[in-house]
């Protein structure tokens, strides 16, 4: 059993519909491609919009821990900096 199917079956009560597996996998693929705004088609008859963004699917299905890879340097957030007593630039956390 693949990790997505296992997650949807055993980490929710009641287990989520197996028809959501392709949506979940498509959202994870989009996240790996750093495209969280990608439109993910929902299963036929699913309530709500016919498509959701990859970010919405990942959040709703709690898939954050299954997202792999590192964001590219362009995708990493910039932290504000300050000049310390030593004259060096330091990142604020």
GIPE-V761178 format. One record per backbone hydrogen bond with DSSP energy under -1.0 kcal/mol. CO is the residue of the C=O (numbers start at 1). NH is the residue of the N-H. Records with the same first field share a line. If there is no record, write none. Layout:
CO=NH, NH
This chain:
2=6
3=7
4=8
5=9
6=10
7=11
8=16
17=20
18=21
20=24
21=25
22=26
23=27
24=28
25=29
26=30
27=31
28=32
29=33
30=35
31=34
35=38
36=55
38=54
40=52
43=46
50=42
52=40
53=57
54=58
55=59
56=60
57=61
58=63
63=66
64=67
72=75, 76
80=92
82=90
84=87
88=84
90=82
